[in-house]
Amino acid sequence: MEHENALIKEKSPYLLQHAHDLVDWLPWGEEAFKIAKKYNKPIFLSIGYSTCHWCHVMARESFNDPIVAKLINETFVPIKVDREERPDIDSIYMNACQLLTGTGGWPLTIFLTPDGRPFFAGTYFPRETSHGMAGLKEIILKTKELWEKKPEDIDNAATEIFMAIKRMNAPTKPYEIQERIIDAGFEGLKKAFDHENGGFGSSQKFPLPNHLYFLLRYGLLKDKKALGMVELTLDKMRFGGIYDHVGYGFHRYTVDPAWRIPHFEKMLYDQALMAIAYLEAYQALGKELYKETAEEIFEYVIREMRSPKGGFYSAEDAESEGEEGKFYLWTMEELREILDSDLLCEFFNVKEEGNLLDETGKPSGKNILYMKTMPEKFAEEKGIDPIEFLEELEDGRRKLFNHRLKRTPPNKDDKILTDWNGLMIAAFARGYKVLEDKRYLKVAEDALEFIMDKLYENGRLMHRYRDGESAIWGNLDDYAFLIWGILELYDATFNEEYIKLALRLSEELNEHFKDDENGGFFFTADYSDSLLIRKKEGSDSAIPSGNSVHALNLLRMGSMLEDEGMIKTAEDIIKSFIAKIKRVAIAYTLLLVGAHWHQTGGTSLIIAARTRSCIPIKLKSKFIPYFTITLKLEDSDWSFAPETLRNKKPSNECTYYLCKDKTCHPPIKDPESIIDILTK
């Protein structure tokens, strides 16, 4: 009979992947810690997620090896955590890993005292010591010896690490928001920018859309060089292997600086954030490629990541049949047979020996599809008709897509997370506003309805839904990202019910998450599980921080509703992180977007109107940084709004109240005048 552990009763796809490991895993909870205290055993905490390739490798090598599993079971109380279900736990112990090793990642391996203090940390460990890397077996044996013979050394180390984590997360004194902070962000990004390949860094490349949001606005308002950085990055990413040229969507990151060799997993949040980046760049720069890329991302998400009930799934795995990238790679022989076109093979840089190297550095015989240039330019260089080549290219893509359907697909993590769904709602709502495709609005509205129906209970958001169960208290990101999506839906529809819903969720954040003493919002609510510390994050990672997103939400709602209290709360969030921004500005680029908005004062247009026809259509195609529109229809209920907004009434069919550059114009009746002022 197949071995089972306590994870068999969990809902998380990641935890269920480990329910048959030989390690006797327990889920995170009071029971595990009680056992550790009762038997005076250290805790082996392993944190990962279902689409993590190296998590799978470590499971195969160690957690299903009889010798290593027996050692873990005898020495520790083993606990498994899905980092996507419990980002609060992951964040604390990732700090420990970063403090002890200078780096982080998943699988995250942490040894804890029975009261939860970390005393050892790392990421992936091989089963045996090799190539200078300590093996898990050896590490466990040394830990066992120390625990039994020198427990005071472990206790002292755990106390020291715990105090370092507390210092690392201690609140900083608030500072005023100064213009040089914004410029420091731009200078930092310029230094980190790869002027040949776009993006940031010199080895692994991540999408980092927050940087692009900042640069786009900085480029439009301050320095046009920033726009060139955005354009090069978006072009190179779209050409590279990080983009799935057959089925669409972005992979997680690449292991090379030229965006060619991806780590193949696909995350929902990357699709959402990159779709918004391409939509904004399309509006600002007018490149058709950016519009097409956003449309293709949406096609992928609707096809692969949308549940029948409307919520969005979390991720697709990097591997299938135990091999990373197997679903996405091609041999030259396969491609010739499917495409019958050497020209398309050349366009996608396919090689007989393969363009992907194996672990020894030799050609693997396998190919990643990527482009070096636009199809039209390639056709021109080859002296062929661009329209005919584009038709051949699309025909070839369809053939490859249909062939790929016969392969074993990567596993899908089908849990539905409130925060990531909020990001995707924001993207689809923005897609509808910019591209006017009604499907996108329905997809966004269906997803919001799903979240509010399945993941909102008794005035509180929940974090995760799967298999009929909603669980885990919602965190700051759940609230902030969902409010972002709701505000995008308001911009797309001008239905004031969305503003009311955003305000309601924002009030819940204020009540249960706000740090009244130092500004900003804690990651967890005052009713959430008690952990080692209560964190307050401002820096961005693969996804933006909840504080940076909510600062923008508050600036947006404050502008739309003429609510100075909301603007003050946003200002307090930004001020609470200024000391940290001064140390490393590029870790806080979305907070810098908020700081930039606050500095400029933004632009707000309130339309007091008798009919919806008063909205200037030309504004839909414009990208205007830090701009909000409020449509206040005469027969709608605005009793929830501040008095200044309630008092704005139409003096004829349409009356426009415009504020720009911290100056408010007298009421305007001609919509063309609005366009002139906004585009000056």
Secondary structure, 3 states (H helix, E strand, C coil): CCCCCHHHHCCCHHHHHCCCCCCCCEECCHHHHHHHHHCCCCEEEEEECCCCHHHHHHHHHHHCCHHHHHHHHHHCEEEEEECCCCHHHHHHHHHHHHHHHCCCCCCEEEEECCCCCEEEEECCCCCCCECCECCHHHHHHHHHHHHHHCHHHHHHHHHHHHHHHHHHCCCCCCCCCCHHHHHHHHHHHHHHECCCCCCECCCCECCCHHHHHHHHHHHHHCCCHHHHHHHHHHHHHHHCCCECCCCCCECCEECCCCCCCEECCEEHHHHHHHHHHHHHHHHHHCCHHHHHHHHHHHHHHHHHHECCCCCECCEECCEECCEECCCCCECHHHHHHHHCCHHHHHHCCCCCCCCCECCCCCECCCECCCCCCCHHHHHHHHCCCHHHHHHHHHHHHHHHHHHHCCCCCCCEECCEEHHHHHHHHHHHHHHHHHHCCHHHHHHHHHHHHHHHHHCEECCEEEEEEECCEEEEECCHHHHHHHHHHHHHHHHHHCCHHHHHHHHHHHHHHHHHCECCCCCCECCCCCCCCCCCCCCCCCCCCCCCCHHHHHHHHHHHHHHHHCCHHHHHHHHHHHHHCHHHHHHCHHHHHHHHHHHHHHHHCCEEEEEEECCHHHCCHHHHHCCCCCEEEEEEECCCCCCCCCHHHHCCCCCCCEEEEEEECCEECCCECCHHHHHHHHCC
